[in-house]
Amino acid sequence: MAIFGLTRLMYGGELFIEEDILKADPNSILNNLDKFTTLYDSKDVDYFISSGDPKMFRYILAYLNCLRHGFKTARILPSSVEELSRLSVECALLNLNGLKKMVEDMLSSYQSSEDNNYEKVYLKKVLEKSEHPSPLFHMNGTN
């Protein structure tokens, strides 16, 4: 049972403590932890997903955090082909179709690049005008 709005999720052997961020994608398995994961009988952990890759989970949390605030950005993606491929697998396992599409789009951009300079392609993609979300907070503290 989550305590004070926190969900303690053991993902691939590492503990993540997040608030309602896991519910940002309504179609994701993370939104329905009660249905798809093992409820862990422990005072330290609420849910347990043993097969997850904790190194990829940070990208998933970044995506969900952005989604919770109403925007999607390629800036949360890793730049390496290997990590993008691993993240794609995690997305498929967790039914994170929006993030999986972003990963596939980035990999497709890499594949269509003539000079195979993936860092250049990555930077071009994340520096596009559409990749600049409006600020969440303003100088006077209002939103």
Phi and psi in radians as a Rosetta constraint file:
Dihedral C 1 N 2 CA 2 C 2 CIRCULARHARMONIC -1.166 0.35
Dihedral N 2 CA 2 C 2 N 3 CIRCULARHARMONIC 2.531 0.35
Dihedral C 2 N 3 CA 3 C 3 CIRCULARHARMONIC -1.933 0.35
Dihedral N 3 CA 3 C 3 N 4 CIRCULARHARMONIC 2.237 0.35
Dihedral C 3 N 4 CA 4 C 4 CIRCULARHARMONIC 0.885 0.35
Dihedral N 4 CA 4 C 4 N 5 CIRCULARHARMONIC 0.720 0.35
Dihedral C 4 N 5 CA 5 C 5 CIRCULARHARMONIC 1.376 0.35
Dihedral N 5 CA 5 C 5 N 6 CIRCULARHARMONIC 0.036 0.35
Dihedral C 5 N 6 CA 6 C 6 CIRCULARHARMONIC -1.672 0.35
Dihedral N 6 CA 6 C 6 N 7 CIRCULARHARMONIC 2.490 0.35
Dihedral C 6 N 7 CA 7 C 7 CIRCULARHARMONIC -2.051 0.35
Dihedral N 7 CA 7 C 7 N 8 CIRCULARHARMONIC 2.120 0.35
Dihedral C 7 N 8 CA 8 C 8 CIRCULARHARMONIC -1.724 0.35
Dihedral N 8 CA 8 C 8 N 9 CIRCULARHARMONIC 1.911 0.35
Dihedral C 8 N 9 CA 9 C 9 CIRCULARHARMONIC -2.008 0.35
Dihedral N 9 CA 9 C 9 N 10 CIRCULARHARMONIC 2.117 0.35
Dihedral C 9 N 10 CA 10 C 10 CIRCULARHARMONIC -1.545 0.35
Dihedral N 10 CA 10 C 10 N 11 CIRCULARHARMONIC 1.966 0.35
Dihedral C 10 N 11 CA 11 C 11 CIRCULARHARMONIC -2.114 0.35
Dihedral N 11 CA 11 C 11 N 12 CIRCULARHARMONIC 1.904 0.35
Dihedral C 11 N 12 CA 12 C 12 CIRCULARHARMONIC 1.072 0.35
Dihedral N 12 CA 12 C 12 N 13 CIRCULARHARMONIC 0.549 0.35
Dihedral C 12 N 13 CA 13 C 13 CIRCULARHARMONIC 1.607 0.35
Dihedral N 13 CA 13 C 13 N 14 CIRCULARHARMONIC -0.023 0.35
Dihedral C 13 N 14 CA 14 C 14 CIRCULARHARMONIC -2.096 0.35
Dihedral N 14 CA 14 C 14 N 15 CIRCULARHARMONIC 2.525 0.35
Dihedral C 14 N 15 CA 15 C 15 CIRCULARHARMONIC -1.597 0.35
Dihedral N 15 CA 15 C 15 N 16 CIRCULARHARMONIC 2.287 0.35
Dihedral C 15 N 16 CA 16 C 16 CIRCULARHARMONIC -2.146 0.35
Dihedral N 16 CA 16 C 16 N 17 CIRCULARHARMONIC 2.318 0.35
Dihedral C 16 N 17 CA 17 C 17 CIRCULARHARMONIC -2.070 0.35
Dihedral N 17 CA 17 C 17 N 18 CIRCULARHARMONIC 2.008 0.35
Dihedral C 17 N 18 CA 18 C 18 CIRCULARHARMONIC -2.357 0.35
Dihedral N 18 CA 18 C 18 N 19 CIRCULARHARMONIC 2.724 0.35
Dihedral C 18 N 19 CA 19 C 19 CIRCULARHARMONIC -1.463 0.35
Dihedral N 19 CA 19 C 19 N 20 CIRCULARHARMONIC -2.347 0.35
Dihedral C 19 N 20 CA 20 C 20 CIRCULARHARMONIC -1.362 0.35
Dihedral N 20 CA 20 C 20 N 21 CIRCULARHARMONIC 0.177 0.35
Dihedral C 20 N 21 CA 21 C 21 CIRCULARHARMONIC -1.019 0.35
Dihedral N 21 CA 21 C 21 N 22 CIRCULARHARMONIC -0.551 0.35
Dihedral C 21 N 22 CA 22 C 22 CIRCULARHARMONIC -1.149 0.35
Dihedral N 22 CA 22 C 22 N 23 CIRCULARHARMONIC -0.287 0.35
Dihedral C 22 N 23 CA 23 C 23 CIRCULARHARMONIC -1.689 0.35
Dihedral N 23 CA 23 C 23 N 24 CIRCULARHARMONIC 0.157 0.35
Dihedral C 23 N 24 CA 24 C 24 CIRCULARHARMONIC -1.135 0.35
Dihedral N 24 CA 24 C 24 N 25 CIRCULARHARMONIC -0.558 0.35
Dihedral C 24 N 25 CA 25 C 25 CIRCULARHARMONIC -1.882 0.35
Dihedral N 25 CA 25 C 25 N 26 CIRCULARHARMONIC 1.840 0.35
Dihedral C 25 N 26 CA 26 C 26 CIRCULARHARMONIC -1.107 0.35
Dihedral N 26 CA 26 C 26 N 27 CIRCULARHARMONIC -0.348 0.35
Dihedral C 26 N 27 CA 27 C 27 CIRCULARHARMONIC -1.605 0.35
Dihedral N 27 CA 27 C 27 N 28 CIRCULARHARMONIC -0.073 0.35
Dihedral C 27 N 28 CA 28 C 28 CIRCULARHARMONIC -1.400 0.35
Dihedral N 28 CA 28 C 28 N 29 CIRCULARHARMONIC 2.631 0.35
Dihedral C 28 N 29 CA 29 C 29 CIRCULARHARMONIC -1.066 0.35
Dihedral N 29 CA 29 C 29 N 30 CIRCULARHARMONIC -0.543 0.35
Dihedral C 29 N 30 CA 30 C 30 CIRCULARHARMONIC -1.122 0.35
Dihedral N 30 CA 30 C 30 N 31 CIRCULARHARMONIC -0.417 0.35
Dihedral C 30 N 31 CA 31 C 31 CIRCULARHARMONIC -1.332 0.35
Dihedral N 31 CA 31 C 31 N 32 CIRCULARHARMONIC -0.319 0.35
Dihedral C 31 N 32 CA 32 C 32 CIRCULARHARMONIC -2.198 0.35
Dihedral N 32 CA 32 C 32 N 33 CIRCULARHARMONIC 0.905 0.35
Dihedral C 32 N 33 CA 33 C 33 CIRCULARHARMONIC -1.017 0.35
Dihedral N 33 CA 33 C 33 N 34 CIRCULARHARMONIC -0.615 0.35
Dihedral C 33 N 34 CA 34 C 34 CIRCULARHARMONIC -1.048 0.35
Dihedral N 34 CA 34 C 34 N 35 CIRCULARHARMONIC -0.588 0.35
Dihedral C 34 N 35 CA 35 C 35 CIRCULARHARMONIC -1.489 0.35
Dihedral N 35 CA 35 C 35 N 36 CIRCULARHARMONIC -0.593 0.35
Dihedral C 35 N 36 CA 36 C 36 CIRCULARHARMONIC -1.930 0.35
Dihedral N 36 CA 36 C 36 N 37 CIRCULARHARMONIC -0.104 0.35
Dihedral C 36 N 37 CA 37 C 37 CIRCULARHARMONIC -2.187 0.35
Dihedral N 37 CA 37 C 37 N 38 CIRCULARHARMONIC 3.023 0.35
Dihedral C 37 N 38 CA 38 C 38 CIRCULARHARMONIC -1.466 0.35
Dihedral N 38 CA 38 C 38 N 39 CIRCULARHARMONIC 2.179 0.35
Dihedral C 38 N 39 CA 39 C 39 CIRCULARHARMONIC -1.338 0.35
Dihedral N 39 CA 39 C 39 N 40 CIRCULARHARMONIC 2.115 0.35
Dihedral C 39 N 40 CA 40 C 40 CIRCULARHARMONIC -1.592 0.35
Dihedral N 40 CA 40 C 40 N 41 CIRCULARHARMONIC 2.197 0.35
Dihedral C 40 N 41 CA 41 C 41 CIRCULARHARMONIC -1.510 0.35
Dihedral N 41 CA 41 C 41 N 42 CIRCULARHARMONIC 1.384 0.35
Dihedral C 41 N 42 CA 42 C 42 CIRCULARHARMONIC -2.623 0.35
Dihedral N 42 CA 42 C 42 N 43 CIRCULARHARMONIC 2.650 0.35
Dihedral C 42 N 43 CA 43 C 43 CIRCULARHARMONIC -1.373 0.35
Dihedral N 43 CA 43 C 43 N 44 CIRCULARHARMONIC -0.217 0.35
Dihedral C 43 N 44 CA 44 C 44 CIRCULARHARMONIC -1.773 0.35
Dihedral N 44 CA 44 C 44 N 45 CIRCULARHARMONIC -0.375 0.35
Dihedral C 44 N 45 CA 45 C 45 CIRCULARHARMONIC -2.365 0.35
Dihedral N 45 CA 45 C 45 N 46 CIRCULARHARMONIC 2.407 0.35
Dihedral C 45 N 46 CA 46 C 46 CIRCULARHARMONIC -1.634 0.35
Dihedral N 46 CA 46 C 46 N 47 CIRCULARHARMONIC -0.718 0.35
Dihedral C 46 N 47 CA 47 C 47 CIRCULARHARMONIC -2.364 0.35
Dihedral N 47 CA 47 C 47 N 48 CIRCULARHARMONIC 2.729 0.35
Dihedral C 47 N 48 CA 48 C 48 CIRCULARHARMONIC -2.396 0.35
Dihedral N 48 CA 48 C 48 N 49 CIRCULARHARMONIC 2.122 0.35
Dihedral C 48 N 49 CA 49 C 49 CIRCULARHARMONIC -2.121 0.35
Dihedral N 49 CA 49 C 49 N 50 CIRCULARHARMONIC 1.820 0.35
Dihedral C 49 N 50 CA 50 C 50 CIRCULARHARMONIC -1.361 0.35
Dihedral N 50 CA 50 C 50 N 51 CIRCULARHARMONIC -0.473 0.35
Dihedral C 50 N 51 CA 51 C 51 CIRCULARHARMONIC -1.522 0.35
Dihedral N 51 CA 51 C 51 N 52 CIRCULARHARMONIC -0.053 0.35
Dihedral C 51 N 52 CA 52 C 52 CIRCULARHARMONIC -1.306 0.35
Dihedral N 52 CA 52 C 52 N 53 CIRCULARHARMONIC 2.741 0.35
Dihedral C 52 N 53 CA 53 C 53 CIRCULARHARMONIC -1.749 0.35
Dihedral N 53 CA 53 C 53 N 54 CIRCULARHARMONIC 1.841 0.35
Dihedral C 53 N 54 CA 54 C 54 CIRCULARHARMONIC -1.089 0.35
Dihedral N 54 CA 54 C 54 N 55 CIRCULARHARMONIC -0.442 0.35
Dihedral C 54 N 55 CA 55 C 55 CIRCULARHARMONIC -1.224 0.35
Dihedral N 55 CA 55 C 55 N 56 CIRCULARHARMONIC -0.527 0.35
Dihedral C 55 N 56 CA 56 C 56 CIRCULARHARMONIC -1.469 0.35
Dihedral N 56 CA 56 C 56 N 57 CIRCULARHARMONIC -0.377 0.35
Dihedral C 56 N 57 CA 57 C 57 CIRCULARHARMONIC -1.137 0.35
Dihedral N 57 CA 57 C 57 N 58 CIRCULARHARMONIC -0.482 0.35
Dihedral C 57 N 58 CA 58 C 58 CIRCULARHARMONIC -1.109 0.35
Dihedral N 58 CA 58 C 58 N 59 CIRCULARHARMONIC -0.621 0.35
Dihedral C 58 N 59 CA 59 C 59 CIRCULARHARMONIC -1.208 0.35
Dihedral N 59 CA 59 C 59 N 60 CIRCULARHARMONIC -0.640 0.35
Dihedral C 59 N 60 CA 60 C 60 CIRCULARHARMONIC -1.124 0.35
Dihedral N 60 CA 60 C 60 N 61 CIRCULARHARMONIC -0.776 0.35
Dihedral C 60 N 61 CA 61 C 61 CIRCULARHARMONIC -1.116 0.35
Dihedral N 61 CA 61 C 61 N 62 CIRCULARHARMONIC -0.685 0.35
Dihedral C 61 N 62 CA 62 C 62 CIRCULARHARMONIC -1.100 0.35
Dihedral N 62 CA 62 C 62 N 63 CIRCULARHARMONIC -0.748 0.35
Dihedral C 62 N 63 CA 63 C 63 CIRCULARHARMONIC -1.062 0.35
Dihedral N 63 CA 63 C 63 N 64 CIRCULARHARMONIC -0.843 0.35
Dihedral C 63 N 64 CA 64 C 64 CIRCULARHARMONIC -1.121 0.35
Dihedral N 64 CA 64 C 64 N 65 CIRCULARHARMONIC -0.639 0.35
Dihedral C 64 N 65 CA 65 C 65 CIRCULARHARMONIC -1.119 0.35
Dihedral N 65 CA 65 C 65 N 66 CIRCULARHARMONIC -0.788 0.35
Dihedral C 65 N 66 CA 66 C 66 CIRCULARHARMONIC -1.099 0.35
Dihedral N 66 CA 66 C 66 N 67 CIRCULARHARMONIC -0.778 0.35
Dihedral C 66 N 67 CA 67 C 67 CIRCULARHARMONIC -1.049 0.35
Dihedral N 67 CA 67 C 67 N 68 CIRCULARHARMONIC -0.697 0.35
Dihedral C 67 N 68 CA 68 C 68 CIRCULARHARMONIC -1.067 0.35
Dihedral N 68 CA 68 C 68 N 69 CIRCULARHARMONIC -0.548 0.35
Dihedral C 68 N 69 CA 69 C 69 CIRCULARHARMONIC -1.636 0.35
Dihedral N 69 CA 69 C 69 N 70 CIRCULARHARMONIC 0.113 0.35
Dihedral C 69 N 70 CA 70 C 70 CIRCULARHARMONIC 1.592 0.35
Dihedral N 70 CA 70 C 70 N 71 CIRCULARHARMONIC 0.322 0.35
Dihedral C 70 N 71 CA 71 C 71 CIRCULARHARMONIC -2.516 0.35
Dihedral N 71 CA 71 C 71 N 72 CIRCULARHARMONIC 2.772 0.35
Dihedral C 71 N 72 CA 72 C 72 CIRCULARHARMONIC -2.109 0.35
Dihedral N 72 CA 72 C 72 N 73 CIRCULARHARMONIC 2.436 0.35
Dihedral C 72 N 73 CA 73 C 73 CIRCULARHARMONIC -2.559 0.35
Dihedral N 73 CA 73 C 73 N 74 CIRCULARHARMONIC 2.433 0.35
Dihedral C 73 N 74 CA 74 C 74 CIRCULARHARMONIC -1.233 0.35
Dihedral N 74 CA 74 C 74 N 75 CIRCULARHARMONIC -0.168 0.35
Dihedral C 74 N 75 CA 75 C 75 CIRCULARHARMONIC -1.112 0.35
Dihedral N 75 CA 75 C 75 N 76 CIRCULARHARMONIC -0.317 0.35
Dihedral C 75 N 76 CA 76 C 76 CIRCULARHARMONIC -1.497 0.35
Dihedral N 76 CA 76 C 76 N 77 CIRCULARHARMONIC -0.120 0.35
Dihedral C 76 N 77 CA 77 C 77 CIRCULARHARMONIC -1.439 0.35
Dihedral N 77 CA 77 C 77 N 78 CIRCULARHARMONIC 2.611 0.35
Dihedral C 77 N 78 CA 78 C 78 CIRCULARHARMONIC -1.224 0.35
Dihedral N 78 CA 78 C 78 N 79 CIRCULARHARMONIC 2.785 0.35
Dihedral C 78 N 79 CA 79 C 79 CIRCULARHARMONIC -1.664 0.35
Dihedral N 79 CA 79 C 79 N 80 CIRCULARHARMONIC -0.335 0.35
Dihedral C 79 N 80 CA 80 C 80 CIRCULARHARMONIC -1.432 0.35
Dihedral N 80 CA 80 C 80 N 81 CIRCULARHARMONIC 2.537 0.35
Dihedral C 80 N 81 CA 81 C 81 CIRCULARHARMONIC -1.068 0.35
Dihedral N 81 CA 81 C 81 N 82 CIRCULARHARMONIC -0.736 0.35
Dihedral C 81 N 82 CA 82 C 82 CIRCULARHARMONIC -1.053 0.35
Dihedral N 82 CA 82 C 82 N 83 CIRCULARHARMONIC -0.829 0.35
Dihedral C 82 N 83 CA 83 C 83 CIRCULARHARMONIC -1.192 0.35
Dihedral N 83 CA 83 C 83 N 84 CIRCULARHARMONIC -0.643 0.35
Dihedral C 83 N 84 CA 84 C 84 CIRCULARHARMONIC -1.071 0.35
Dihedral N 84 CA 84 C 84 N 85 CIRCULARHARMONIC -0.722 0.35
Dihedral C 84 N 85 CA 85 C 85 CIRCULARHARMONIC -1.123 0.35
Dihedral N 85 CA 85 C 85 N 86 CIRCULARHARMONIC -0.751 0.35
Dihedral C 85 N 86 CA 86 C 86 CIRCULARHARMONIC -1.153 0.35
Dihedral N 86 CA 86 C 86 N 87 CIRCULARHARMONIC -0.687 0.35
Dihedral C 86 N 87 CA 87 C 87 CIRCULARHARMONIC -1.131 0.35
Dihedral N 87 CA 87 C 87 N 88 CIRCULARHARMONIC -0.639 0.35
Dihedral C 87 N 88 CA 88 C 88 CIRCULARHARMONIC -1.035 0.35
Dihedral N 88 CA 88 C 88 N 89 CIRCULARHARMONIC -0.706 0.35
Dihedral C 88 N 89 CA 89 C 89 CIRCULARHARMONIC -1.125 0.35
Dihedral N 89 CA 89 C 89 N 90 CIRCULARHARMONIC -0.800 0.35
Dihedral C 89 N 90 CA 90 C 90 CIRCULARHARMONIC -1.042 0.35
Dihedral N 90 CA 90 C 90 N 91 CIRCULARHARMONIC -0.731 0.35
Dihedral C 90 N 91 CA 91 C 91 CIRCULARHARMONIC -1.075 0.35
Dihedral N 91 CA 91 C 91 N 92 CIRCULARHARMONIC -0.729 0.35
Dihedral C 91 N 92 CA 92 C 92 CIRCULARHARMONIC -1.117 0.35
Dihedral N 92 CA 92 C 92 N 93 CIRCULARHARMONIC -0.743 0.35
Dihedral C 92 N 93 CA 93 C 93 CIRCULARHARMONIC -1.135 0.35
Dihedral N 93 CA 93 C 93 N 94 CIRCULARHARMONIC -0.594 0.35
Dihedral C 93 N 94 CA 94 C 94 CIRCULARHARMONIC -1.730 0.35
Dihedral N 94 CA 94 C 94 N 95 CIRCULARHARMONIC 0.071 0.35
Dihedral C 94 N 95 CA 95 C 95 CIRCULARHARMONIC 1.027 0.35
Dihedral N 95 CA 95 C 95 N 96 CIRCULARHARMONIC 0.735 0.35
Dihedral C 95 N 96 CA 96 C 96 CIRCULARHARMONIC -1.711 0.35
Dihedral N 96 CA 96 C 96 N 97 CIRCULARHARMONIC 1.307 0.35
Dihedral C 96 N 97 CA 97 C 97 CIRCULARHARMONIC -1.162 0.35
Dihedral N 97 CA 97 C 97 N 98 CIRCULARHARMONIC -0.605 0.35
Dihedral C 97 N 98 CA 98 C 98 CIRCULARHARMONIC -1.124 0.35
Dihedral N 98 CA 98 C 98 N 99 CIRCULARHARMONIC -0.788 0.35
Dihedral C 98 N 99 CA 99 C 99 CIRCULARHARMONIC -1.195 0.35
Dihedral N 99 CA 99 C 99 N 100 CIRCULARHARMONIC -0.680 0.35
Dihedral C 99 N 100 CA 100 C 100 CIRCULARHARMONIC -1.070 0.35
Dihedral N 100 CA 100 C 100 N 101 CIRCULARHARMONIC -0.684 0.35
Dihedral C 100 N 101 CA 101 C 101 CIRCULARHARMONIC -1.139 0.35
Dihedral N 101 CA 101 C 101 N 102 CIRCULARHARMONIC -0.712 0.35
Dihedral C 101 N 102 CA 102 C 102 CIRCULARHARMONIC -1.061 0.35
Dihedral N 102 CA 102 C 102 N 103 CIRCULARHARMONIC -0.749 0.35
Dihedral C 102 N 103 CA 103 C 103 CIRCULARHARMONIC -1.100 0.35
Dihedral N 103 CA 103 C 103 N 104 CIRCULARHARMONIC -0.813 0.35
Dihedral C 103 N 104 CA 104 C 104 CIRCULARHARMONIC -1.110 0.35
Dihedral N 104 CA 104 C 104 N 105 CIRCULARHARMONIC -0.650 0.35
Dihedral C 104 N 105 CA 105 C 105 CIRCULARHARMONIC -1.108 0.35
Dihedral N 105 CA 105 C 105 N 106 CIRCULARHARMONIC -0.727 0.35
Dihedral C 105 N 106 CA 106 C 106 CIRCULARHARMONIC -1.151 0.35
Dihedral N 106 CA 106 C 106 N 107 CIRCULARHARMONIC -0.778 0.35
Dihedral C 106 N 107 CA 107 C 107 CIRCULARHARMONIC -1.090 0.35
Dihedral N 107 CA 107 C 107 N 108 CIRCULARHARMONIC -0.658 0.35
Dihedral C 107 N 108 CA 108 C 108 CIRCULARHARMONIC -1.134 0.35
Dihedral N 108 CA 108 C 108 N 109 CIRCULARHARMONIC -0.697 0.35
Dihedral C 108 N 109 CA 109 C 109 CIRCULARHARMONIC -1.090 0.35
Dihedral N 109 CA 109 C 109 N 110 CIRCULARHARMONIC -0.706 0.35
Dihedral C 109 N 110 CA 110 C 110 CIRCULARHARMONIC -1.079 0.35
Dihedral N 110 CA 110 C 110 N 111 CIRCULARHARMONIC -0.794 0.35
Dihedral C 110 N 111 CA 111 C 111 CIRCULARHARMONIC -1.127 0.35
Dihedral N 111 CA 111 C 111 N 112 CIRCULARHARMONIC -0.643 0.35
Dihedral C 111 N 112 CA 112 C 112 CIRCULARHARMONIC -1.458 0.35
Dihedral N 112 CA 112 C 112 N 113 CIRCULARHARMONIC -0.074 0.35
Dihedral C 112 N 113 CA 113 C 113 CIRCULARHARMONIC -1.202 0.35
Dihedral N 113 CA 113 C 113 N 114 CIRCULARHARMONIC 2.308 0.35
Dihedral C 113 N 114 CA 114 C 114 CIRCULARHARMONIC -1.325 0.35
Dihedral N 114 CA 114 C 114 N 115 CIRCULARHARMONIC -0.571 0.35
Dihedral C 114 N 115 CA 115 C 115 CIRCULARHARMONIC -1.759 0.35
Dihedral N 115 CA 115 C 115 N 116 CIRCULARHARMONIC 0.046 0.35
Dihedral C 115 N 116 CA 116 C 116 CIRCULARHARMONIC 0.981 0.35
Dihedral N 116 CA 116 C 116 N 117 CIRCULARHARMONIC 0.455 0.35
Dihedral C 116 N 117 CA 117 C 117 CIRCULARHARMONIC -1.590 0.35
Dihedral N 117 CA 117 C 117 N 118 CIRCULARHARMONIC 1.517 0.35
Dihedral C 117 N 118 CA 118 C 118 CIRCULARHARMONIC -1.128 0.35
Dihedral N 118 CA 118 C 118 N 119 CIRCULARHARMONIC -0.619 0.35
Dihedral C 118 N 119 CA 119 C 119 CIRCULARHARMONIC -1.118 0.35
Dihedral N 119 CA 119 C 119 N 120 CIRCULARHARMONIC -0.679 0.35
Dihedral C 119 N 120 CA 120 C 120 CIRCULARHARMONIC -1.120 0.35
Dihedral N 120 CA 120 C 120 N 121 CIRCULARHARMONIC -0.765 0.35
Dihedral C 120 N 121 CA 121 C 121 CIRCULARHARMONIC -1.101 0.35
Dihedral N 121 CA 121 C 121 N 122 CIRCULARHARMONIC -0.770 0.35
Dihedral C 121 N 122 CA 122 C 122 CIRCULARHARMONIC -1.048 0.35
Dihedral N 122 CA 122 C 122 N 123 CIRCULARHARMONIC -0.866 0.35
Dihedral C 122 N 123 CA 123 C 123 CIRCULARHARMONIC -1.078 0.35
Dihedral N 123 CA 123 C 123 N 124 CIRCULARHARMONIC -0.720 0.35
Dihedral C 123 N 124 CA 124 C 124 CIRCULARHARMONIC -1.063 0.35
Dihedral N 124 CA 124 C 124 N 125 CIRCULARHARMONIC -0.744 0.35
Dihedral C 124 N 125 CA 125 C 125 CIRCULARHARMONIC -1.132 0.35
Dihedral N 125 CA 125 C 125 N 126 CIRCULARHARMONIC -0.807 0.35
Dihedral C 125 N 126 CA 126 C 126 CIRCULARHARMONIC -1.379 0.35
Dihedral N 126 CA 126 C 126 N 127 CIRCULARHARMONIC -0.277 0.35
Dihedral C 126 N 127 CA 127 C 127 CIRCULARHARMONIC -1.643 0.35
Dihedral N 127 CA 127 C 127 N 128 CIRCULARHARMONIC 0.036 0.35
Dihedral C 127 N 128 CA 128 C 128 CIRCULARHARMONIC -1.045 0.35
Dihedral N 128 CA 128 C 128 N 129 CIRCULARHARMONIC 2.595 0.35
Dihedral C 128 N 129 CA 129 C 129 CIRCULARHARMONIC -0.968 0.35
Dihedral N 129 CA 129 C 129 N 130 CIRCULARHARMONIC -0.654 0.35
Dihedral C 129 N 130 CA 130 C 130 CIRCULARHARMONIC -1.185 0.35
Dihedral N 130 CA 130 C 130 N 131 CIRCULARHARMONIC -0.218 0.35
Dihedral C 130 N 131 CA 131 C 131 CIRCULARHARMONIC -1.553 0.35
Dihedral N 131 CA 131 C 131 N 132 CIRCULARHARMONIC 0.069 0.35
Dihedral C 131 N 132 CA 132 C 132 CIRCULARHARMONIC -1.812 0.35
Dihedral N 132 CA 132 C 132 N 133 CIRCULARHARMONIC 1.678 0.35
Dihedral C 132 N 133 CA 133 C 133 CIRCULARHARMONIC -1.242 0.35
Dihedral N 133 CA 133 C 133 N 134 CIRCULARHARMONIC 2.710 0.35
Dihedral C 133 N 134 CA 134 C 134 CIRCULARHARMONIC -1.189 0.35
Dihedral N 134 CA 134 C 134 N 135 CIRCULARHARMONIC 2.621 0.35
Dihedral C 134 N 135 CA 135 C 135 CIRCULARHARMONIC -1.113 0.35
Dihedral N 135 CA 135 C 135 N 136 CIRCULARHARMONIC 2.515 0.35
Dihedral C 135 N 136 CA 136 C 136 CIRCULARHARMONIC -1.364 0.35
Dihedral N 136 CA 136 C 136 N 137 CIRCULARHARMONIC -0.510 0.35
Dihedral C 136 N 137 CA 137 C 137 CIRCULARHARMONIC -2.250 0.35
Dihedral N 137 CA 137 C 137 N 138 CIRCULARHARMONIC 2.538 0.35
Dihedral C 137 N 138 CA 138 C 138 CIRCULARHARMONIC -1.934 0.35
Dihedral N 138 CA 138 C 138 N 139 CIRCULARHARMONIC 2.883 0.35
Dihedral C 138 N 139 CA 139 C 139 CIRCULARHARMONIC -0.992 0.35
Dihedral N 139 CA 139 C 139 N 140 CIRCULARHARMONIC -0.610 0.35
Dihedral C 139 N 140 CA 140 C 140 CIRCULARHARMONIC -1.454 0.35
Dihedral N 140 CA 140 C 140 N 141 CIRCULARHARMONIC 0.050 0.35
Dihedral C 140 N 141 CA 141 C 141 CIRCULARHARMONIC 1.558 0.35
Dihedral N 141 CA 141 C 141 N 142 CIRCULARHARMONIC -0.011 0.35
Dihedral C 141 N 142 CA 142 C 142 CIRCULARHARMONIC -1.620 0.35
Dihedral N 142 CA 142 C 142 N 143 CIRCULARHARMONIC 2.786 0.35
